[in-house]
Amino acid sequence: MAVKKWRGKWVVDFIVDGKRVRRVSPVQTKRGAKAYEVELRLELTSTTPEPSAAPAAEAPTLADFAGEWMRTAVRIQNKPSEQARKEVLLRIHLVPFFGKRRLDQISRRDVEAFKAHQVDKGLAVNTINRHLECFGRLMHCALEWGLVTEVPVVKTLPQPERETEWLRPEEAAKLLAVAKSMSPKWFTFFLVALRTGLRKAEIFALHWADVDLDERQLTVRYSVWKGQLSSPKSGKTRVVPMAADLVAALTEWRGRSTDDVVFPARGGGLAYSQTGANWALNQALKRAELRRVRFHDLRHTFASHLVFRGCSLKVVQRLMGHHSVTMTERYAHVGDDQLAAAVEALDGIGEGGDDEQG
């Protein structure tokens, strides 16, 4: 009997495909149990068994997959400079360590061993973290493509707090004075960096069509790497206003220019190498008897000067082209003296005299 009382409860009890099915009816009446039986039989007999899955293909080794990843995902999604960086990173670091292992056999323990190996080689924390980031992207791509069913957890090393280097206003003025005596080109180049915060590759990518001297603004559309144009680091075009001294310098430089590119290579067109700017900066700093800073620190100087003069971090974020204000908060400490001065201005308010309400 398919529907019956068993231990004081209505149950359904029948055979399907040689297997006995006994379930307590959710509705404890004979009619409810019969309805449940029909529903349950239909559910069990209408389910078509899935065909046996074909044996899963063996996951490739990291060395084999790295080549495919570079040819497809990386080539399509990354700028030429990033493609080159990943190729070197894979060839020198990841493939020698993980290359012979199948992707599905790389464990979190292996990742920790890689981190220890890189630390023992004396590599910087930031460098090792870039290696780990690349490894993680490769593994997640393999997961998306169905080559593995899971990926090991990748935890980056804690990064030490690095103080942002920047030139004080008087130091920047001294640098520009020396640069002006060296070369009109490098004086104008450094002034663009200090007054707009553009990255070195963005300055080299500037075309005169991007510079509006009448409206006193320039548009950052491109970055350049080895003579090839690509999008800026943020991936977005941004417009940066120009100060009067920069407009004057670019106007003068425009009169000397015969190229569509603002700062062309010696033979014209886009620069293939950017090391000339580093050399020129080091020479100017040396002659000005200033400490050595990186070219990228001129970008930090631009942001720091804005904050020092009371500009909000949100405005600095937009001018710098940062994705979020979190990246801009590194400059917040520059305004600490202003905060102290603002609080000092409150001293004495409400004490005696006209401040007291009577």
N, C-alpha and C positions, 0 to 999 in steps of 0.2 A: 504494500500500500504506500503510495507516494506521500500522502498527507496523513499524519497521525499524531496522537498525543504521546509524548515521551517525557517522563519525569515531570509531569504536570504542565508541559508546554507544548504548543503546536509547533511541529517541525515538518520539514519536507525531507524525504528520504528516497533517493532513486539512484540508478546507475547510468552513467554517461561515458561512452568510449571505454567500457570496462572498469571505470573507476566509480566508487561509491561516493555520493554527495549527500551529506546530511547537514542541514542548516536550520537554525531556529528562525521561525517566521517573525519579521518585525511587527506584524499585526497579529495579535493573539486571539484570532477567531478562526473557525474552520474555513469560512469564505476567504478571509485574508490570507490564510496559508495556501489555499488553492491558487489564488491570484499570484502569490509569490512564487509558487512552483512553476507556473507558466512563464513568468518573467525570467526566472533563473534558468530554466531549460533553454529558452530562446537565447539568453546571453551566452551560455556555455556552448551551445551547438552552432551559433552563428559566427563564432570566432574561428577564423581560418588560421591554422598554424603557419607561422612564418617559415619560409624555406631556410634550410641550413645556411648560415652565413659562410661566405667563402673565407678561407683562412686569410687573416690580415697580412698585408705585404710587410716585409721586413723594413724597418725604418732605416733610412740612409745614415751613413756616418756624417759627422759634422763637416768634415772636409768636402765630401761630395755635395752636401746640401748648401754649403757656403757659396759655391760657385753658382748654383741655380738661383740662390737668394740674391746675389749681387747682380746677375744678369736680368732678373725680373723686378722684384719689389724695390730694391735699392735704386736701380737705374731709373725707374719710373717715378719714385716718390722723393728722391733726394737730389739736391743741387750737386753740380760737378765737384765742388770742393768737399762736400760731405761724402760723396761716392769714393773719392780718392782717400779720404781719411779712413773710411771703413775697410777699404781694400788693404791698406797698409796694416791696420789693426788686426784684421783676420790673418793675414799672411805671417806677421811677425809674432803675434801673441796667442790668439785663440786656436788657430789650426795646429800649431806645434804642440799645444797642451791637450786639446780635446779631439783633434782631427780624426784619430783612428776609432773613436768610440761612436757607437750608434746613438742617435739622438734620444731614443727611449731608454738608454742605459746610463745617461748622465744624471747623477743624483745631486742633491743639495750638498752632500759630503764632498763630492767632486768640485763643486763650485767653491766651497770653503778652502779646499786644497789649492785651487787656482789663485784665490786671493792671497793665501799665505805665500805661495810661490812668487807672486808679483811683489809682495812686500819684501821678501828676501832679496829680490833683485835690486831693491833700493828705489823703486818707482814711487812717484808722488801719489798721494791719496787721490787727487783729482784725476790723474791719469788712469789709475786702477779703476776708478768709478766709471770712467768713459768706456773702459774695456767691458765692465760688467753690464753697462747699459746696452752696448752693442750685442753682447751675448744674449741678453734678455729679449731684445727685439727679434733676433734670429730665431730663438726658441718659440716665441709667441707666434711668429709667422708659420713655423712648422705645425704648431697646434691648430691654427686657423685653416691650414691646408690639409688637416687630417692625418698628418704623418706621425703624430704622437697624441696620446690621450691626456697627458698632463705635462707640466713643465716644473722644474725645480724652483723653489723660492730663491730669489736673488736679492740679497740685502747689501746695499752699498756701504762702504766704510764711512764712518762719521768724518765730516770735513772740518778741519780746524778753521776758526774764524779768521778771515784775512782782512786786515785793515785796508780800506780803500785809499789808494795813493792819489793825491791831487796837488796841483800847484796853487799856492796862495796867489791872490790878485797881483801882488807886487812881483812875485816870481814869474807869473805868466807875462807880465809887462816886460820884464827883463829878457825873457826868452824871445818875445816878438821883436824887441829892439835889436837883438843880436841877429836874428833871422833876416831882418830887413837889410842889414849890412852884408849878409851872405848872398842872398838870392831873392829876387822878386817872386819867383815861383814858390819857393819853400816858405817865404813869409806869408804869402796868400794861402798856401796849403794849410799851414799851422793855424792861421786866423780862422779859416773855415772850421777846423776841428774845434777850436776854443770857443767859437761863437755859435755853433750849431749842434755840437755833440755828435756829428756824423762819425761813423766808423771809417777806418782807413779805406776799406774796400768800397764803401759807399762814396767816398770823396773821389776816388779814382774812376768810379763809374759815372760821375756827373757829366752831363752834356749841357752845352749852352742853352739848349731848348728847355732844360729843367730849371734854369736860373732866370727869374723875372726881376730885373733890376728896377723897373718902374714900380712894381708892386712890393718890392723889397721882401721877396720870399723865394725859397728854392724848394723844389719837389724831389723827394727821395724815392725814385722808382726802382733803382737797380743796385746791385752789388756786383763786383767783378772778381773773377778768379782766373788767373793765367789767361787773360785776354778774352774770357767768356763772360757774357752778361747773365745774371740770374736775379731772382727777386731779393729784396733786403732780408736780413736775418729774421725779422718778424713776419715776413711774408706779405706785408701790407705797405702800400704807398703812404707816405706822410708828407705834410707840408710844414716847413720850418721857417718862421719869420727871420729876417736878417737885420742886424744892428747897422747903424749908419756907417761905422768904420769898415764893416765888411762889405757893404754896398760900394763904398769908395774904392776899396782894394780890388774888388772884382771888376769894377768898371775900368780901372787902370789896366788890370791883367787882360781884360777882354780886348783892349786896344793892341796888345802884343800877340794875341792868339790868332792862329790861322787854321785851327782844327775845330771840328764839331765837339770834341771832348775838351772839357775845361782844363784837365791836367793830363795831356796825352803822353804816350811813350816818346822816346827820343826820335823815332822814325815816324811818329804820328799814330793815331788810333789808341785803342785801349792798352793799358800797361799789362805786360805779361807777368812781371815781378813787382812786388811792392817793397822790396828791401831798401830801395833808394830813400824812401821816406824815413825808415828807421835810422839809416846812416845820417841823413840830414839832421834829424832830431838829436841824435847823440852828439854830433858836432856842435850844434847850437847850444845844447846844455853845457857842454864842456867849456865853450868860449864864454858862456854867461856865468860860469862857476856855480852851476846849480847841480843838485843831486841828480842821478840818473833815474829817469822814469820811462815807462813803456809808452809807445804811441797811444795805446788804448787809454792810458791815464789822462790824456787830453780830453777824452770823452767824459771821464770822471770829473775832470776839472770844470767842464761846462756845467754839469749837473750841480756840483758842489757850490759853484759861484751863484747859481740861481737860488738854491736853498739859503745860502748865506745872506742873500739880499731879500729874503722873506717870501720867495715864491713857494706856492703850495706843492706838495709832493704829487698831487693829481696832475697839475700842469706840467711838472717835470716829466712825469710818466709819459704824457702825450708827446712832448717834444723829443724824448729819447726813443720813443717807439717801443716801450716795454709792454709785454702782454698784460701784466698786472702791476698794481702799485706795490706789491710785495717786493718786486725786484728793485723798486726805487727807494725803498725804505732804508737801504744801506747808507743813504746820504742824510738821513734824519739827524744824525749826531752833529752835522755841520751847523745846525741851527740852535744848538744847546745854549750858546752864549746869548742868543736873542731871547730864549725862554727865560734865562736868568735875569736879563735886563727888564723884561716885561714884568716879572714878579717884583723886581726892585722898585718899579714905578708905583707899586701899590703901597710902598712904605709910607706910613703916616696918615693914610686916608682914614678918616673917622675918628682921629684922635684930637679932641679939643677944638677950640676956635670955631670957625664957621662950619666945620664938618659935623658938629654936634647938633642934633635936633632938640629944640627946647620945648 
